[in-house]
Amino acid sequence: MRTKKAILNFIFDALPQFIISLLGFLRFKLILSNIGEDVLGVYQLFGQLVAYITFVDFGLTSAVCYSLYAPIANNDEGKINRILSGAKYVFNIITIIMFVVGIGLTLGIGFFIKETSLSLGFIQICFFLMVISNVITYFVASHTILFDAEQNKYQYIRYTQILLFIKAILEIVFIIIFKNILSILVLGVIVSIIQNIIIVSISKRKHKNLNFKCEKDLSFWQKTKELIPHKVGTLV
């Protein structure tokens, strides 16, 4: 069963992601040729700054996932719910912190850009849209972690990968037609919201006894200190 799940996870995760990554290379080329190198440089800067914002995670996702292995193996629904209740509580706090940091970087983003033909206001709007599209995914982190711990990631990712593939195609179309980076960033926010709705809907359907309002188990927090060096390495 585990081998089957691993194969399904690979098919629905890695392979589509490879195709989406190839489309991402084409997107960068089209941004350069249709919108200009200034926009491409700013867009790449956005990606790097968002990576720093999401560093606030501190490897918590992996710590929660590890903590769920034993109760899932023992079919201990009470323990699973307590861990996820605690995880949801912590992730909500982290998401708010990320938004605050994102707002701070939005206001000060001119510090990172020396020369550009783009207005500061336009850059700030574009950056904050990217912050929103990346950070709001943490609101459903407790659901995705449960799927990962169960090795059932394929149950939701086959739908979200289709959505991301459509997004990648639409980004290319928008760049060619509108020749404006703002359009693909707005698209990114819309897709992230739809993706969250899909994940929560599937999770509630698959996990009938899921309860986030029970007593919180925060024991996983101690494991994050062991994962921080790995998180730093990934960031570098």
Buried (B, 14 or more C-beta within 10 A) or exposed (E): EEEEBEEBBEEBBEEBBEEBEEBBEEBEEBBBEBBBEBBBBBBEBBEEBBEEBBBBBBBBBBBBBBBBEEBBEEEBBEBBBBBBBBBBBBBBEBBEEBBEBBEEBBEEBEEBBEEBEBEEEBBBBBBBBBBBBBBBBBBBBBBBBBBBBBBBBBBBBBBBBEBBBEBBEBBBEBBEEEBBBBBBBBBBBEBBBBBBEBBBEBBEEBBEEBEBEEEBBBEBBEBBEEBEEEBEEEEE
